Amino acid sequence: MTVPTKTLPSGAELPALGLGTYDLGDQTGDSVRAALDAGYAHIDTAEGYHNEAAIGDALAEYDRDDVFLTSKVLAKNLNYESVIASCEASLDRLGTDYVDLYLIHWPNPAISLRETLRAMAELRERGLVRDVGVSNFSAYQLSCAHHVSDVPIAVNQIEFHPWFQRPDLVDYCRESDTVIEAAAPLARTDVFGDEVVAELAETYDKSPAQVVLRWALDNDVVALPRSSTPEHVRANADLDWELDEADRRQLDERDRDEPVYDTPARDWTSDVYGIEQ
């Protein structure tokens, strides 16, 4: 598997294919091992996934320096002291001295972004994180983050797939040299029912997942597919083939502006946000 990389502000190389680990439950460790054995070198987690300890156990069997590791701080923990504490707790669960990338999981309008980013800068200064980024930020929020941060905002991890392509946000990320990572790059399997995806899978003798992931990489987006099935984890890495330009354009034209999770309103009572009245 030959995976392209993105150079981040620290000089680190971010592999353009990673394993997403959201909602893998008891399968987390097996999925991580299957991914690393298949040649993945990029694992994405978060304190809110409640699986960092399982990932840490799996990573202990491999050379830590060979794995690009990302975690995220919950929106409810974005005040200065909580960001520091959350990162230290994540490192403890992961069994590592540092993460390669640490992200604000969701913006929290109830807490000062400047305060959050001061804490992120402190973590980077202490060597606990190599690069800093955000997740689920709009262009407006990302622009503000770039403006007030003392450290470069390396990444914006967003929902991105053929049905939700977000051209304005993608354009701003590119203009600001912010790497785009696709959370839910397969729309949590919803796009497998797309007729063009199905036709291309048959044409190329590939799975729908492989078609969509190849398209994401061709669009210069880092893809983070998740699967609880080791066979699917391995298959998702089989991307050493090419989509014809006309076929890529067919997928470009499938945009419906239809998210699977990044919807306009939020359930603010959710533990992910933790914003009390």
C-alpha positions in Angstrom: 0.0 0.0 0.0 1.5 3.3 -1.1 -0.2 6.1 0.8 0.6 9.8 0.1 1.3 12.1 3.0 0.7 15.7 4.0 3.5 17.8 5.6 2.2 19.5 8.7 3.7 22.7 10.3 5.9 20.7 12.7 7.4 18.9 9.7 5.6 15.7 10.5 4.2 13.6 7.6 0.5 12.9 8.0 -0.6 9.7 6.1 -3.6 10.4 3.8 -5.3 7.2 4.9 -6.0 6.5 8.6 -8.2 4.3 10.7 -11.2 6.0 12.3 -12.2 4.4 15.6 -15.5 6.0 16.5 -18.1 3.6 17.9 -16.0 0.4 17.4 -16.7 -0.8 20.9 -15.2 -4.1 21.8 -13.7 -4.4 18.3 -11.4 -1.4 18.7 -8.3 -3.3 19.6 -8.7 -5.9 16.8 -9.4 -3.2 14.2 -6.3 -1.2 15.2 -4.2 -4.4 15.0 -5.7 -5.3 11.7 -4.9 -1.8 10.4 -1.3 -1.7 11.6 -0.7 -5.2 10.2 -2.1 -4.1 6.9 0.2 -1.2 6.6 -1.8 1.7 8.0 0.4 4.2 9.9 -2.3 6.6 11.1 -4.9 6.0 13.9 -7.6 8.5 14.8 -9.3 8.6 18.2 -10.8 11.0 20.8 -11.5 11.1 24.5 -15.2 11.1 23.6 -14.8 7.7 21.8 -14.0 6.0 25.2 -11.6 3.7 23.5 -8.2 5.2 24.1 -7.2 2.6 26.6 -7.9 -0.2 24.1 -6.0 1.6 21.5 -3.1 2.1 23.9 -3.0 -1.7 24.6 -2.9 -2.4 20.9 -0.2 0.2 20.2 2.0 -1.3 22.8 2.6 -4.2 20.5 4.1 -1.9 17.8 6.8 0.7 17.4 5.1 4.0 18.5 7.3 6.1 16.2 5.8 4.2 13.2 2.3 5.3 14.0 0.8 8.8 13.5 -1.7 9.1 16.4 -4.5 11.7 16.7 -6.8 12.4 19.6 -9.3 15.1 20.4 -10.6 17.1 23.3 -14.3 17.3 24.0 -16.2 20.5 23.5 -17.1 20.6 27.2 -13.4 20.6 28.2 -12.2 23.6 26.2 -11.3 25.9 29.1 -7.5 26.2 29.7 -7.1 23.9 32.6 -9.5 21.2 31.2 -7.6 21.1 27.8 -4.4 20.4 29.6 -6.0 17.8 31.9 -7.8 16.1 29.0 -4.6 15.8 26.9 -2.6 14.4 29.9 -5.4 11.9 30.6 -5.6 10.8 26.9 -1.8 10.3 26.9 -2.1 8.2 30.0 -4.8 6.0 28.5 -3.0 5.7 25.2 0.3 4.8 26.9 2.3 7.4 25.1 4.3 10.5 25.8 2.8 12.5 22.9 0.2 12.5 20.2 1.1 13.6 16.7 -2.0 15.7 16.3 -4.5 17.0 18.9 -7.8 18.4 17.8 -10.6 20.5 19.3 -13.4 17.9 18.6 -16.2 20.4 18.3 -16.4 24.2 18.6 -18.0 25.4 21.8 -19.4 29.0 21.5 -19.7 29.0 25.3 -15.9 29.0 25.9 -13.4 31.4 24.5 -11.6 30.0 21.5 -8.6 32.1 22.4 -8.4 30.4 25.8 -8.6 27.0 24.2 -5.9 27.7 21.7 -3.6 29.1 24.4 -3.8 25.7 26.1 -3.1 24.0 22.8 0.0 26.2 22.4 1.1 25.2 25.9 0.7 21.5 25.1 2.8 21.9 21.9 5.4 23.9 23.9 5.6 21.0 26.4 6.0 18.5 23.6 2.8 16.6 24.5 1.4 17.3 21.0 3.3 17.7 17.8 0.6 19.5 15.8 -2.6 21.3 16.7 -5.9 21.3 14.7 -9.7 21.5 14.9 -12.6 19.4 13.9 -16.1 20.2 12.7 -15.2 23.9 12.3 -16.9 26.1 9.7 -14.9 28.4 7.5 -15.9 31.3 9.8 -14.8 29.4 12.9 -11.6 28.2 11.3 -10.8 31.7 10.1 -11.1 33.0 13.7 -8.9 30.2 14.9 -6.2 31.0 12.5 -6.4 34.7 13.5 -6.1 34.2 17.3 -3.9 31.1 17.6 -0.2 31.3 18.5 0.4 28.0 16.8 -0.5 26.9 13.3 -3.9 25.2 12.8 -2.7 22.2 10.9 -5.9 20.3 10.2 -9.7 20.7 10.0 -11.4 17.2 10.4 -14.8 17.5 8.9 -17.7 15.4 7.5 -16.8 15.0 3.8 -18.1 12.4 1.3 -19.7 12.3 -2.1 -23.1 13.4 -0.7 -21.7 16.2 1.4 -18.7 18.0 -0.4 -18.9 21.5 1.2 -17.1 23.4 -1.5 -16.9 26.7 0.3 -15.4 25.2 3.4 -13.0 23.1 1.4 -11.9 26.1 -0.6 -11.2 28.1 2.6 -9.2 25.2 4.0 -7.1 25.1 0.9 -6.6 28.8 0.8 -5.4 28.8 4.5 -3.1 25.7 4.0 -5.3 23.7 6.4 -5.2 20.0 5.7 -8.7 18.5 5.3 -9.4 15.2 7.0 -12.7 13.4 6.1 -14.5 12.0 9.1 -17.2 9.6 8.0 -15.7 9.5 4.5 -18.2 6.7 3.6 -21.2 8.6 5.1 -21.4 5.8 7.6 -22.0 3.5 4.7 -25.0 5.5 3.4 -23.2 6.3 0.1 -22.9 2.6 -0.7 -26.5 2.8 -2.0 -25.6 5.6 -4.4 -26.2 4.3 -8.0 -23.0 5.9 -9.4 -20.9 4.5 -6.6 -22.4 1.0 -7.2 -21.8 1.2 -11.0 -18.2 2.3 -10.5 -17.6 -0.5 -8.0 -18.8 -3.0 -10.6 -16.8 -1.3 -13.4 -13.5 -1.4 -11.5 -14.2 -4.7 -9.7 -13.8 -2.8 -6.3 -15.9 -2.4 -3.3 -18.1 0.7 -2.9 -15.8 1.7 0.0 -12.7 1.5 -2.1 -14.2 3.6 -4.9 -15.2 6.4 -2.4 -11.9 6.3 -0.6 -10.0 6.5 -3.9 -12.1 9.5 -4.8 -11.4 11.2 -1.5 -7.6 10.8 -1.9 -7.8 12.0 -5.5 -9.5 15.1 -4.1 -6.5 15.7 -1.8 -8.5 14.8 1.3 -7.2 12.6 4.1 -9.7 9.8 4.6 -10.4 8.1 8.0 -12.7 5.1 7.3 -13.7 3.0 10.2 -14.7 -0.7 10.3 -15.1 -3.3 13.0 -14.3 -6.1 10.5 -10.6 -6.8 9.9 -11.3 -7.9 6.4 -12.9 -4.6 5.6 -10.1 -2.7 7.3 -7.6 -4.4 5.0 -9.7 -3.9 1.9 -10.1 -0.2 2.6 -6.3 0.1 2.3 -6.2 -1.5 -1.2 -6.1 1.8 -3.0 -3.1 1.3 -5.4 -5.3 1.8 -8.5 -6.7 4.8 -10.4 -10.1 6.2 -11.1 -10.6 7.6 -14.6 -10.9 11.4 -14.6 -14.4 11.2 -16.1 -15.4 8.7 -13.3 -14.1 11.1 -10.7 -16.2 13.8 -12.1 -19.2 11.6 -11.9 -18.6 11.3 -8.2 -18.0 15.1 -7.9 -21.5 15.6 -9.3 -23.2 13.4 -6.6 -23.1 16.2 -4.0 -26.5 16.6 -2.2 -25.4 18.8 0.6 -26.6 16.0 2.9 -24.7 15.3 6.1 -25.0 12.2 8.2 -23.9 13.8 11.5 -22.8 17.4 11.0 -26.4 18.8 11.0 -27.2 22.5 11.4 -28.5 22.2 15.0 -27.0 20.4 18.0 -28.3 18.4 20.9 -26.6 20.6 23.5 -27.5 18.3 26.3 -25.2 15.6 24.8 -22.1 14.6 26.8 -20.1 15.5 23.7 -20.9 19.2 24.2 -21.6 19.5 28.0 -22.9 23.0 27.7 -25.2 23.5 30.7 -27.9 26.1 31.0 
